[in-house]
Amino acid sequence: MAEDSPVREWLPRTAALLVGTLILASAFIAAYVGALHAPNPRDIPVGVVRGDQAAQTLLAAVRQHTDTIKAISYADPAAAEAALNGRDVYATLATAGDGALALTLASASAPAATDVVQRVITTAGQQAGVRIQVTDQVPVSPEDPRGLAPFYLAIGFVLGGYLASTVLGISLGTAPAGLRGAGLRIAALAVHAVLLGIAGAVLVGPVLGVWHDHVLAIAGVGALAAFAATMVAAAVQGWLGLFGTGLVILLLVVLGNPGSGGVYAPEFLPSALRGMHRWNVPGLATDLVKSAVYFDGRAIRWPLTGLVIWVAAGIVGLITATLVRGRHVVGSPGRHRSPDQH
């Protein structure tokens, strides 16, 4: 009977881990295939000045036949241009003279979205006998014609962040035994985030040649994104133990990646995922990279604020987990006491 005891102890935990893995893998398939297998763009915002009758008329004609594009009205050309550079719209349409209309794009926001806008408006112009002059005011890097580098860079930062927390959780315990230990862990994860930000900036800059002139900006964005991801993971794991890693993967990867708007713009995603990029860490990180690299820091306020909020929430979560759960670690017989558990 004694020989059966280890089996009875091992089997439930093993079964729970395998079931959890199956659930996560199934959720991954459902989220990625469900969100990305058949992108259906709807309501892609295009800016237009209220008094510009020719542009308004063409956009209204487009809207009568398809919901792909949605006109967003602005008081004057300066406001419409600010919206374009602030990533509120993907393009603007305005009267250019000689009966032509000027379509101004910002493909760096999302090349797939601006491609759709250009195709739909150009076709509508041909049908209406109106010449469309196309200009890409904020183009993507020639080294990244599909505009996916910001997304994959952000995912690298997020992945590195939560992996760092997971590794420390496995090695040292998910909840530090005291506030000093929590402080040491936060400091170690912060250093890791800074180093990861620098590594990512060097790779996409001097090494791969995607963005040569934004090494410092990318390093800063990367450090913040990685630190936000690592603190979210540390807080969840601090409260739930290593089982919290499954929840972290669900939030940051299973839902976070397709909902980030990185592969396809939010307007291409199912309704449930459209607004997710505004609050999840991968989406905020992707938006912050684009704003820093292509838009000279414009439209940076919310992605920056959102990531800072996640950092603060993660720090508070880890400290409270330390105060509530960490005390149970102290004095556990036979437990290895690492420096952050003193």
FENPE-V355416 format. One record per helix or strand. SS is the DSSP state (H for helix, E for strand). FROM is the first residue (numbers start at 1). LEN is the number of residues. If there is no record, write none. Layout:
ss=SS from=FROM len=LEN
ss=SS from=FROM len=LEN
This chain:
ss=H from=2 len=35
ss=E from=44 len=6
ss=H from=53 len=13
ss=E from=69 len=6
ss=H from=77 len=9
ss=E from=91 len=7
ss=E from=100 len=6
ss=H from=111 len=18
ss=E from=132 len=5
ss=H from=142 len=3
ss=H from=149 len=24
ss=H from=179 len=29
ss=H from=215 len=40
ss=H from=258 len=3
ss=H from=266 len=3
ss=H from=271 len=3
ss=H from=276 len=3
ss=H from=281 len=14
ss=H from=301 len=28
ss=H from=339 len=3
